[in-house]
Amino acid sequence: MVQGKLAWRVGRLAEVRDETPTARTLVLDVPGWPGHLAGQHVDVRLTAEDGYSTTRTYSIAAPADGERVEITVQRVPGGEVSPFLTEVFAPGDPVELRGPVGGWFVWRPASRDPVLLVAGGAGIVPLMAMVRARRQAGSRTPFKLLYSVRTPEDVYYAGELRRPEAGLDVTFVYSRKGPADWPGEPHRIGVADVNNAGWPAEFAPQCFVCGPTGFVEAVANILVALGHAPRRVKTERFGPSGS
Ligand SMILES: Cc1cc2nc3c(=O)[nH]c(=O)nc-3n(C[C@H](O)[C@H](O)[C@H](O)COP(=O)(O)OP(=O)(O)OC[C@H]3O[C@@H](n4cnc5c(N)ncnc54)[C@H](O)[C@@H]3O)c2cc1C
């Protein structure tokens, strides 16, 4: 049997929380879970009765908490796995998980460098684990979060992110329709947004960028053009991950 993080473990769905009309947080109990760092992800494997199985990758949405693992899944219309996880998978149901995976796109609470998080859509998930890990650790490391969403209804973890928190600045950018009191026109994140909501490059922040591939590449290019060292800009792309 394969040991450690490469082992498949059977988890059970303990709790669900709807984040938006199309995204759901799944809280799983995973006996034997070894713990994880904020920013890591898991592989989730589903197996049908006829033996067909398929695997997808999901970022972990919350810091380590015993044998609990939280993921948030965005329903992709016509997708094989995400409609099942968000619509059919019910409390008590089993699922196989393997992980934690990834050691580069992680934030450690001992770090004192200022942090810039830039999320596009579901890309908020591992960045939320970092925000929550900071809170859990009582860290005073200053964080700025720039979060691009289509409309206010698409904001994940809205209650938590709209609540003021010392040392955490949150800026929303709406790409389709903003709230009535939002100044400006809906737009994609550009240089001015990153410049206004981020840290000056001379502060040498750690930057974490996550979302769809095109979004991540555009934001990473902007950060480098603004003078941030490429090695300080860590990226995670949420492309299709089927196998
Ligand atoms: C490192 C990593 C972390 C990820 N973390 C998360 C996460 O926290 N939450 C989350 O919801 N998803 C996450 N994903 C995406 C996830 O792994 C799946 O790709 C997604 O759930 C779609 O799977 P599916 O089986 O429903 O769709 P599939 O059956 O695989 O695909 C159906 C159709 O949708 C397209 N498609 C697939 N994935 C996407 C996508 N992400 N965006 C747009 N179109 C897509 C495919 O090209 C195909 O045309 C992550 C991916 C990676 C690589």
The ligand as a Tripos MOL2 file, in Angstrom:
@<TRIPOS>MOLECULE
LIG
   53    58     1     0     0
SMALL
NO_CHARGES

@<TRIPOS>ATOM
      1 C1         -4.4440   23.0800   -9.3350 C.3       1 LIG1
      2 C2         -5.9360   23.1410   -9.6150 C.ar      1 LIG1
      3 C3         -6.7940   23.5240   -8.6040 C.ar      1 LIG1
      4 C4         -8.1730   23.6070   -8.8470 C.ar      1 LIG1
      5 N1         -8.9890   24.0200   -7.8350 N.ar      1 LIG1
      6 C5        -10.3130   24.1810   -8.0720 C.ar      1 LIG1
      7 C6        -11.1740   24.6770   -7.0360 C.ar      1 LIG1
      8 O1        -10.7530   24.9760   -5.9130 O.2       1 LIG1
      9 N2        -12.4950   24.8140   -7.3370 N.ar      1 LIG1
     10 C7        -13.0110   24.5060   -8.5750 C.ar      1 LIG1
     11 O2        -14.2260   24.6390   -8.7850 O.2       1 LIG1
     12 N3        -12.2060   24.0300   -9.5660 N.ar      1 LIG1
     13 C8        -10.8860   23.8460   -9.3360 C.ar      1 LIG1
     14 N4        -10.0770   23.3560  -10.3320 N.ar      1 LIG1
     15 C9        -10.7080   22.8930  -11.5960 C.3       1 LIG1
     16 C10       -11.2020   21.4450  -11.4220 C.3       1 LIG1
     17 O3        -10.0780   20.5780  -11.2770 O.3       1 LIG1
     18 C11       -12.0150   20.9200  -12.6290 C.3       1 LIG1
     19 O4        -11.2900   21.1590  -13.8090 O.3       1 LIG1
     20 C12       -13.3890   21.5400  -12.7170 C.3       1 LIG1
     21 O5        -14.1440   21.2500  -11.5330 O.3       1 LIG1
     22 C13       -14.1680   21.0120  -13.9420 C.3       1 LIG1
     23 O6        -14.2950   19.6210  -13.8460 O.3       1 LIG1
     24 P1        -15.5300   18.8900  -14.5530 P.3       1 LIG1
     25 O7        -15.2780   17.4230  -14.4860 O.co2     1 LIG1
     26 O8        -16.8190   19.3990  -14.0320 O.co2     1 LIG1
     27 O9        -15.4520   19.3830  -16.0680 O.3       1 LIG1
     28 P2        -14.8030   18.5210  -17.3080 P.3       1 LIG1
     29 O10       -15.7270   17.3780  -17.6390 O.co2     1 LIG1
     30 O11       -13.3830   18.2020  -16.9790 O.co2     1 LIG1
     31 O12       -14.8410   19.6210  -18.4360 O.3       1 LIG1
     32 C14       -16.0770   20.0500  -19.0750 C.3       1 LIG1
     33 C15       -15.7960   21.2190  -19.9920 C.3       1 LIG1
     34 O13       -15.4710   22.3750  -19.2190 O.3       1 LIG1
     35 C16       -14.1460   22.8200  -19.4940 C.3       1 LIG1
     36 N5        -13.5410   23.1050  -18.1940 N.ar      1 LIG1
     37 C17       -13.0060   22.2060  -17.3390 C.ar      1 LIG1
     38 N6        -12.5360   22.8170  -16.2440 N.ar      1 LIG1
     39 C18       -12.7980   24.1220  -16.3860 C.ar      1 LIG1
     40 C19       -12.5480   25.2450  -15.5790 C.ar      1 LIG1
     41 N7        -11.9050   25.1700  -14.3880 N.pl3     1 LIG1
     42 N8        -12.9560   26.4450  -16.0480 N.ar      1 LIG1
     43 C20       -13.5950   26.5480  -17.2430 C.ar      1 LIG1
     44 N9        -13.8360   25.5060  -18.0590 N.ar      1 LIG1
     45 C21       -13.4430   24.3130  -17.6400 C.ar      1 LIG1
     46 C22       -13.4500   21.6590  -20.1850 C.3       1 LIG1
     47 O14       -12.4250   22.0960  -21.0550 O.3       1 LIG1
     48 C23       -14.5870   21.0010  -20.9310 C.3       1 LIG1
     49 O15       -14.8550   21.6880  -22.1420 O.3       1 LIG1
     50 C24        -8.6970   23.2700  -10.1220 C.ar      1 LIG1
     51 C25        -7.8250   22.8620  -11.1330 C.ar      1 LIG1
     52 C26        -6.4670   22.7990  -10.8860 C.ar      1 LIG1
     53 C27        -5.5420   22.3760  -12.0030 C.3       1 LIG1
@<TRIPOS>BOND
     1     1     2 1
     2     2     3 ar
     3     2    52 ar
     4     3     4 ar
     5     4     5 ar
     6     4    50 ar
     7     5     6 ar
     8     6     7 ar
     9     6    13 1
    10     7     8 2
    11     7     9 ar
    12     9    10 ar
    13    10    11 2
    14    10    12 ar
    15    12    13 ar
    16    13    14 ar
    17    14    15 1
    18    14    50 ar
    19    15    16 1
    20    16    17 1
    21    16    18 1
    22    18    19 1
    23    18    20 1
    24    20    21 1
    25    20    22 1
    26    22    23 1
    27    23    24 1
    28    24    25 2
    29    24    26 1
    30    24    27 1
    31    27    28 1
    32    28    29 2
    33    28    30 1
    34    28    31 1
    35    31    32 1
    36    32    33 1
    37    33    34 1
    38    33    48 1
    39    34    35 1
    40    35    36 1
    41    35    46 1
    42    36    37 ar
    43    36    45 ar
    44    37    38 ar
    45    38    39 ar
    46    39    40 ar
    47    39    45 ar
    48    40    41 1
    49    40    42 ar
    50    42    43 ar
    51    43    44 ar
    52    44    45 ar
    53    46    47 1
    54    46    48 1
    55    48    49 1
    56    50    51 ar
    57    51    52 ar
    58    52    53 1
@<TRIPOS>SUBSTRUCTURE
     1 LIG1         1 GROUP 0 **** ****
